[in-house]
């Protein structure tokens, strides 16, 4: 197995991390200790370029940082704004140099040179969905494989938005999510905002698969939902039939098999339990995949671009687990003591 590095993006919310322990941590997947490779800003997402694992991007509380040496060192990219949080990246399969980034407050940026420089695209014009203690975040981006200009974004707390022109303009795709919260009391949840639709608008992750070209699958606080009509209507996948956990934090399509999905499911945002589930039929049924006992909400799953047997998962309070043999055995890879609030995991 070629050398793989695992990267953890660490935030620092909920009281922060003592002694400046936020940023990006890196370790060899097989052995070794975690290295604190980006120390200054909080990091909310990490991205390993699928065509060049030397290039690693970190989305932080102050724009984008870039590495060209597999994460050994980072420098701030040429980025047009200061103080913009970056929460997501999306590669373009047809153009390896083109990458989108999603920010907070809601914003979309594009690079045409593998993340070295960025420009801000037109600001999405979205309806005001309610008041919350933080600006809406573009948490994840997903591209339709057979129509690459069709892109969806999961928004925390803002539901979903859709672009049909490669990210240049966006439309809201959340009306039916709100309707579901009105029609079904079990889908109502209000914690930090002024709307009972908050739980359905609490978008954390989104994905699309070549095995289900029309399908968009969304992970929100209230579970996993699918749309087959560009976000006009949404159906509850009722993951509660398969899992005692329904709080959806991450969902990804296996790079080697478009029918296989992985989802991080937990109790709540700051819970003490969770599990990694896998679907082999594009989300129709689910089975627990991990063989570990996390002590925090599962925040992110990382899938290797070229090795289907490597899967890594992170829990909020510093726990990382990994398998290199397709789930048969698992390794405990905890971050250094005191490091908490992992937001993202990547590998490559």
SULFEN-V343253 format. One record per backbone hydrogen bond with DSSP energy under -0.5 kcal/mol. CO is the residue of the C=O (numbers start at 1). NH is the residue of the N-H. If there is no record, write none. Layout:
# SULFEN-V343253
co-><CO & CO>
nh-><NH & NH>
This chain:
# SULFEN-V343253
co-><4 & 5 & 6 & 7 & 8 & 8 & 9 & 9 & 10 & 10 & 13 & 17 & 23 & 24 & 24 & 25 & 26 & 27 & 35 & 35 & 38 & 42 & 45 & 47 & 47 & 52 & 54 & 54 & 54 & 55 & 56 & 57 & 58 & 58 & 59 & 59 & 60 & 60 & 63 & 64 & 65 & 66 & 67 & 69 & 75 & 77 & 78 & 83 & 84 & 85 & 85 & 88 & 90 & 91 & 92 & 95 & 97 & 98 & 99 & 100 & 101 & 102 & 102 & 103 & 103 & 104 & 107 & 108 & 109 & 110 & 111 & 113 & 116 & 119 & 124 & 127 & 131 & 137 & 137 & 140 & 142 & 144 & 147 & 149 & 149 & 150 & 151 & 152 & 153 & 154 & 154 & 155 & 155 & 155 & 155 & 156 & 158 & 159 & 160 & 161 & 162 & 163 & 165 & 171 & 174 & 175 & 176 & 177 & 178 & 179 & 180 & 183 & 184 & 185 & 189 & 195 & 196 & 197 & 197 & 198 & 199 & 199 & 201 & 201 & 201 & 202 & 205 & 207 & 209 & 210 & 212 & 212 & 214 & 216 & 216 & 217 & 218 & 218 & 219 & 219 & 220 & 220 & 223 & 224 & 225 & 226 & 227 & 229 & 235 & 238 & 239 & 239 & 246 & 247 & 247 & 250 & 252 & 254 & 257 & 259 & 259 & 260 & 261 & 262 & 263 & 263 & 264 & 264 & 265 & 266 & 266 & 268 & 271 & 273 & 275 & 275 & 276 & 276 & 277 & 278 & 279 & 281 & 287 & 297 & 300 & 302 & 307 & 309 & 309 & 310 & 311 & 312 & 313 & 314 & 314 & 315 & 316 & 316 & 318 & 319 & 320 & 321 & 322 & 323 & 325 & 331 & 331 & 336 & 338 & 341 & 344 & 346>
nh-><29 & 348 & 27 & 346 & 10 & 25 & 343 & 344 & 23 & 43 & 16 & 20 & 10 & 37 & 38 & 8 & 35 & 6 & 26 & 37 & 24 & 61 & 59 & 49 & 57 & 55 & 56 & 70 & 71 & 49 & 67 & 47 & 60 & 65 & 44 & 45 & 63 & 86 & 60 & 77 & 58 & 75 & 56 & 72 & 66 & 79 & 118 & 85 & 63 & 87 & 104 & 102 & 100 & 93 & 95 & 98 & 114 & 92 & 111 & 90 & 109 & 87 & 88 & 107 & 138 & 85 & 103 & 121 & 101 & 119 & 99 & 116 & 78 & 110 & 126 & 129 & 194 & 139 & 156 & 154 & 152 & 147 & 150 & 151 & 166 & 144 & 163 & 142 & 161 & 139 & 140 & 157 & 158 & 159 & 203 & 137 & 160 & 155 & 173 & 153 & 171 & 151 & 168 & 162 & 178 & 179 & 180 & 181 & 182 & 183 & 184 & 185 & 187 & 188 & 199 & 198 & 189 & 200 & 201 & 202 & 221 & 222 & 158 & 159 & 203 & 221 & 219 & 217 & 212 & 213 & 209 & 215 & 230 & 218 & 227 & 207 & 220 & 225 & 204 & 205 & 223 & 248 & 220 & 237 & 218 & 235 & 216 & 232 & 226 & 241 & 242 & 243 & 248 & 249 & 266 & 264 & 262 & 257 & 260 & 261 & 282 & 254 & 279 & 252 & 265 & 277 & 249 & 250 & 275 & 246 & 247 & 271 & 297 & 267 & 265 & 277 & 289 & 290 & 263 & 287 & 261 & 284 & 278 & 316 & 314 & 312 & 310 & 311 & 326 & 304 & 323 & 302 & 321 & 299 & 300 & 318 & 341 & 342 & 335 & 315 & 333 & 313 & 331 & 311 & 328 & 322 & 333 & 339 & 340 & 11 & 9 & 7>
